[in-house]
Amino acid sequence: MTWVRGNWRWLALNGLALVVMADLLWQTITVDQFNPNYDLMLISSGKWAIRCLLLCLSMTPLNTLLGWRWAVKLRKPAGLWAFGFAMATSY
């Protein structure tokens, strides 16, 4: 229980990204493709990749300007999720 109290931000980031990835996969499976040129997974996953990348890149300024040392610990998982979402666009 002490691990959860100490790492709740890391757990929240990874939990949110996992829910978003599961939702993207669910939408891809269940949505009818009316337009073959429009790929829902490609568009949505690309947007989430950019969001995670911007979140990852904002960690150092948050630490430098505001002194939020916990933000540096979230830089690696946010970058890995950005990579994961970017790879999901190229399936």
C-alpha positions as CSV (number, residue, x, y, z in Angstrom):
1,M,0.0,0.0,0.0
2,T,2.9,2.4,0.6
3,W,4.1,1.8,-3.0
4,V,0.8,3.0,-4.3
5,R,0.9,6.1,-2.1
6,G,4.4,6.9,-3.3
7,N,3.8,6.2,-7.0
8,W,0.2,7.2,-7.6
9,R,1.1,9.6,-10.4
10,W,3.0,6.9,-12.3
11,L,0.1,4.6,-11.8
12,A,-2.4,7.2,-13.0
13,L,-0.4,8.0,-16.1
14,N,0.0,4.3,-17.1
15,G,-3.6,3.5,-16.2
16,L,-4.9,6.4,-18.3
17,A,-2.7,5.5,-21.3
18,L,-3.8,1.8,-21.0
19,V,-7.4,2.8,-21.0
20,V,-6.9,5.1,-24.0
21,M,-5.1,2.3,-25.9
22,A,-7.8,-0.2,-25.1
23,D,-10.5,2.2,-26.2
24,L,-8.7,2.9,-29.5
25,L,-8.4,-0.9,-30.2
26,W,-12.1,-1.4,-29.2
27,Q,-13.2,1.4,-31.6
28,T,-11.1,-0.1,-34.4
29,I,-12.7,-3.5,-33.9
30,T,-16.3,-2.3,-33.6
31,V,-16.6,0.6,-36.0
32,D,-17.9,0.1,-39.5
33,Q,-15.6,1.4,-42.1
34,F,-17.7,3.7,-44.3
35,N,-14.7,5.4,-45.9
36,P,-11.8,3.1,-46.8
37,N,-9.4,6.1,-46.9
38,Y,-10.2,7.1,-43.3
39,D,-8.6,4.9,-40.7
40,L,-9.8,5.6,-37.2
41,M,-6.8,4.0,-35.5
42,L,-4.4,5.9,-37.6
43,I,-5.9,9.3,-36.8
44,S,-6.7,8.8,-33.1
45,S,-3.4,7.0,-32.3
46,G,-1.4,9.7,-34.0
47,K,-3.1,12.4,-31.9
48,W,-2.5,10.5,-28.7
49,A,1.2,10.0,-29.7
50,I,1.6,13.7,-30.1
51,R,-0.1,14.4,-26.8
52,C,2.1,11.9,-24.9
53,L,5.2,13.3,-26.6
54,L,4.3,16.8,-25.6
55,L,3.6,15.6,-22.0
56,C,7.0,13.9,-22.0
57,L,8.8,17.0,-23.3
58,S,7.1,19.3,-20.7
59,M,8.5,17.3,-17.8
60,T,11.9,19.1,-17.7
61,P,10.5,22.6,-17.7
62,L,8.0,21.7,-15.0
63,N,11.0,20.5,-12.9
64,T,13.1,23.5,-13.8
65,L,10.6,26.3,-13.4
66,L,8.2,25.0,-10.8
67,G,10.5,22.6,-8.9
68,W,8.2,19.6,-9.4
69,R,10.7,16.8,-9.0
70,W,8.0,14.1,-9.4
71,A,7.6,15.2,-13.0
72,V,11.0,13.9,-14.0
73,K,9.9,10.4,-12.9
74,L,7.0,10.4,-15.4
75,R,9.2,11.4,-18.4
76,K,10.2,7.9,-19.3
77,P,6.7,6.3,-19.2
78,A,5.2,9.2,-21.1
79,G,7.9,8.8,-23.8
80,L,7.3,5.1,-24.0
81,W,3.6,5.6,-24.4
82,A,4.2,8.1,-27.1
83,F,6.3,5.5,-28.9
84,G,3.6,2.9,-28.4
85,F,0.9,5.1,-29.8
86,A,3.1,6.1,-32.7
87,M,3.8,2.4,-33.5
88,A,0.1,1.6,-33.3
89,T,-0.4,4.0,-36.2
90,S,1.9,2.0,-38.4
91,Y,0.3,-1.4,-37.9
